[in-house]
Every structure is written in C-alpha cells, then in structure tokens.
C-alpha cells in the first residue's frame, strides 16, 4: 500500500473535516451576530461591528469555508485513490 499517500489522505480528510466544521460554526455565529445587531440585541460592552465590517467578515468566512471544503475533498480523493490503488495491486496478484 502506498502508506504515505494513505496517511496524507487520511490527515487531510480529518483536518479538512475539522476545519470545515469550524468554518461553518464561525459563519453561523457571524450570522447570529448580524441578526442580533440588526435587532438591537447586542450585550453591553461587546464588540460592535458596523454593517460593512459584518459583510466583510461573512465574505471572509465563506472564502475560508471554500478552502476547507477543498482540503476535505483533496483528502477524500487522496484517501480513496490509495485504497483503490491497493485493491488493483491485490487483484493483479490474485488473477495473474
């Protein structure tokens, strides 16, 4: 088995999944903040962002989400490739 490819794929799969979940949680928190700020329900002493900063942060969060999605897909494809390659080697050994 291509152990290095397997390990790299597994690492990026796990790391990408964790980063993807974190990016989703951050976007949800930003959307909740924007909703609360629009309704005037922000707590006293909290960080106050104007509408433009909130939109910029949401765009940044969506860009981070795309990057983490790419890491997740790269890890998945690499992981599956290493498994399929090993299955091809086993098939060649058994039937030749």
C-alpha positions in Angstrom: 0.0 0.0 0.0 1.2 3.5 -0.7 1.4 4.3 3.0 2.5 7.9 2.5 -0.5 8.6 0.2 -2.8 6.8 2.6 -1.5 8.8 5.6 -1.6 12.1 3.7 -5.1 11.4 2.5 -6.3 10.5 6.0 -4.7 13.5 7.5 -6.2 15.9 5.1 -9.6 14.2 5.4 -9.6 14.5 9.2 -8.1 18.0 9.2 -10.4 19.2 6.4 -13.4 17.9 8.2 -12.5 19.6 11.5 -11.7 22.9 9.7 -14.9 22.7 7.7 -17.0 22.2 10.8 -15.2 25.1 12.5 -15.8 27.4 9.4 -19.5 26.5 9.5 -19.7 27.3 13.2 -18.0 30.6 12.6 -20.4 31.6 9.8 -23.4 30.6 12.0 -22.0 32.8 14.8 -21.5 35.7 12.4 -25.0 35.4 11.0 -26.4 35.3 14.6 -24.4 38.4 15.4 -25.6 40.2 12.4 -29.2 39.3 13.2 -28.8 40.4 16.8 -27.1 43.6 15.8 -29.9 44.4 13.3 -32.5 43.8 16.0 -30.5 45.8 18.6 -30.0 42.9 21.0 -26.2 43.1 21.4 -24.9 42.9 25.0 -23.3 45.9 26.7 -19.6 46.1 26.3 -19.5 43.7 23.4 -17.6 44.2 20.2 -19.7 46.3 17.8 -19.1 45.9 14.0 -20.8 48.1 11.5 -22.8 46.6 8.6 -19.9 46.8 6.2 -17.5 45.0 8.6 -20.0 42.3 9.2 -20.5 41.8 5.5 -16.7 41.6 5.0 -16.4 39.1 7.8 -19.1 37.0 6.3 -17.4 37.0 2.9 -14.1 36.1 4.6 -15.9 33.2 6.4 -17.4 32.0 3.1 -13.9 32.1 1.5 -12.5 30.1 4.4 -15.3 27.6 4.0 -14.4 27.1 0.3 -10.8 26.5 1.2 -11.6 24.0 3.9 -14.0 22.3 1.5 -11.2 22.0 -1.0 -8.9 20.4 1.8 -11.7 18.0 2.6 -12.2 16.9 -1.0 -8.4 16.6 -1.6 -8.1 14.4 1.5 -11.1 12.3 0.4 -9.8 11.8 -3.2 -6.3 11.0 -2.0 -7.6 8.5 0.6 -9.8 6.8 -1.9 -7.0 6.7 -4.5 -4.7 5.0 -2.1 -7.3 2.3 -1.3 -8.2 1.8 -5.0 -4.6 1.5 -6.0 -4.1 -1.2 -3.3 -7.1 -3.1 -4.5 -5.7 -3.0 -8.1 -2.4 -4.5 -6.8 -4.2 -7.2 -4.9 -6.4 -8.1 -8.0 -3.2 -8.2 -10.2 -1.5 -10.6 -7.7 -4.5 -12.9 -7.4 -5.5 -13.2 -11.0 -2.1 -13.3 -12.8 
